[in-house]
């Protein structure tokens, strides 16, 4: 028995204890901030709970991945999911911190050190069926805790609706679990009715759109004219409003709107692609998850209608939450590539220049 090796492992475990003090953005049901270690524990329990449904996977490997997946947060802490788009170096930083954490294990010849690093890298790359499963369970456990927690009043529950979808839609099990936790999310959101535009809504939609973009730094301030022009041209494939579900004089107030219209893609002959936007929420109701709820509903409508995909122009960090990514083969001329993103529902990725309907040129 190598006493020095035992000492090294104990020293590593003392360092790993720091994960117990790393706090996440969600809270427990008693109102206390959740730690990353607690998240990792329930992720392990979650994997065990669904062992029967995960038949065919190596459960021991799944559990090891659950234990290791967030070890790199022990030194510099957790970056909340809602903020991760602003930290493109997150993975590199956590890998470096994991190496620092494992220093007591000795040189590169340490088996435990090699195993831990290999598991962490496998998880990060979703490089195996087990790693893909843990990626999905990780997102589902996070949403489960968000919905269960006694969180601050301004907690953005609607963030859940777009979070991690590319990982949770990979198997029937994860899709079914996702629908169940999404139902929980919808019950936590400030009461809101998302419905189709009705005759007579046009004036309210114009007011909402005008107000939403009035002080927006990068807006054209023609967004309300674009929506009106799309409606006149019969190009509003999806037009949803968010209606405040309140009692009293504001019972019928429309507080948000999202438009979806067809786009064309040159050179590839792709069909059934759409552009999302404008999406608007009145200033007094922004930051309450209304935009996220509209976004999730619009994308679900497109999926149900058999759309091939959807493009959007806007903040990569925000739209990335819903599965949008910059796709090199899709170009909106004159726009920086990182601000033009797409999500694919079916078929291969198309290539070419994307063109919106001429209604987007409307100025009145």
Rosetta blueprint (number, residue, H / E / L):
1 X L
2 X L
3 X H
4 X H
5 X H
6 X H
7 X H
8 X H
9 X H
10 X H
11 X H
12 X H
13 X H
14 X H
15 X H
16 X H
17 X H
18 X H
19 X H
20 X H
21 X H
22 X L
23 X E
24 X E
25 X E
26 X E
27 X E
28 X L
29 X L
30 X L
31 X L
32 X L
33 X E
34 X E
35 X E
36 X H
37 X H
38 X H
39 X H
40 X H
41 X H
42 X H
43 X H
44 X H
45 X H
46 X H
47 X H
48 X H
49 X H
50 X L
51 X L
52 X L
53 X L
54 X L
55 X L
56 X L
57 X L
58 X L
59 X H
60 X H
61 X H
62 X H
63 X H
64 X H
65 X H
66 X H
67 X H
68 X H
69 X L
70 X L
71 X H
72 X H
73 X H
74 X L
75 X L
76 X L
77 X L
78 X L
79 X L
80 X L
81 X H
82 X H
83 X H
84 X H
85 X H
86 X H
87 X L
88 X L
89 X L
90 X H
91 X H
92 X H
93 X H
94 X H
95 X H
96 X H
97 X H
98 X H
99 X H
100 X H
101 X H
102 X L
103 X H
104 X H
105 X H
106 X L
107 X L
108 X L
109 X L
110 X L
111 X H
112 X H
113 X H
114 X H
115 X H
116 X H
117 X H
118 X H
119 X H
120 X H
121 X H
122 X H
123 X H
124 X H
125 X H
126 X L
127 X L
128 X L
129 X H
130 X H
131 X H
132 X H
133 X H
134 X H
135 X H
136 X H
137 X H
138 X H
139 X H
140 X H
141 X H
142 X H
143 X H
144 X H
145 X H
146 X H
147 X H
148 X H
149 X L
150 X L
151 X L
152 X L
153 X L
154 X L
155 X L
156 X L
157 X L
158 X L
159 X H
160 X H
161 X H
162 X H
163 X L
164 X L
165 X H
166 X H
167 X H
168 X H
169 X L
170 X L
171 X L
172 X H
173 X H
174 X H
175 X H
176 X H
177 X H
178 X H
179 X H
180 X H
181 X H
182 X H
183 X H
184 X H
185 X H
186 X H
187 X H
188 X H
189 X L
190 X L
191 X L
192 X E
193 X E
194 X E
195 X E
196 X E
197 X L
198 X L
199 X L
200 X L
201 X L
202 X H
203 X H
204 X H
205 X H
206 X H
207 X H
208 X H
209 X H
210 X H
211 X H
212 X H
213 X H
214 X L
215 X L
216 X L
217 X L
218 X L
219 X L
220 X L
221 X L
222 X L
223 X H
224 X H
225 X H
226 X H
227 X H
228 X H
229 X H
230 X H
231 X H
232 X H
233 X L
234 X L
235 X L
236 X L
237 X L
238 X E
239 X E
240 X E
241 X E
242 X E
243 X E
244 X E
245 X L
246 X L
247 X L
248 X L
249 X L
250 X L
251 X L
252 X L
253 X L
254 X E
255 X E
256 X E
257 X E
258 X E
259 X E
260 X E
261 X E
262 X E
263 X E
264 X E
265 X E
266 X L
267 X L
268 X L
269 X L
270 X L
271 X L
272 X L
273 X E
274 X E
275 X E
276 X E
277 X E
278 X E
279 X E
280 X E
281 X E
282 X L
283 X H
284 X H
285 X H
286 X L
287 X L
288 X L
289 X L
290 X H
291 X H
292 X H
293 X H
294 X H
295 X H
296 X H
297 X H
298 X H
299 X H
300 X H
301 X H
302 X H
303 X H
304 X H
305 X L
306 X L
307 X L
308 X L
309 X E
310 X E
311 X E
312 X E
313 X E
314 X L
315 X L
316 X H
317 X H
318 X H
319 X H
320 X H
321 X L
322 X L
323 X L
324 X L
325 X E
326 X L
327 X L
328 X L
329 X L
330 X E
331 X E
332 X L
333 X L
334 X L
335 X L
336 X L
337 X H
338 X H
339 X H
340 X E
341 X E
342 X E
343 X E
344 X E
345 X L
346 X L
347 X L
348 X L
349 X L
350 X L
351 X L
352 X E
353 X E
354 X E
355 X E
356 X E
357 X L
358 X H
359 X H
360 X H
361 X H
362 X L
363 X L
364 X L
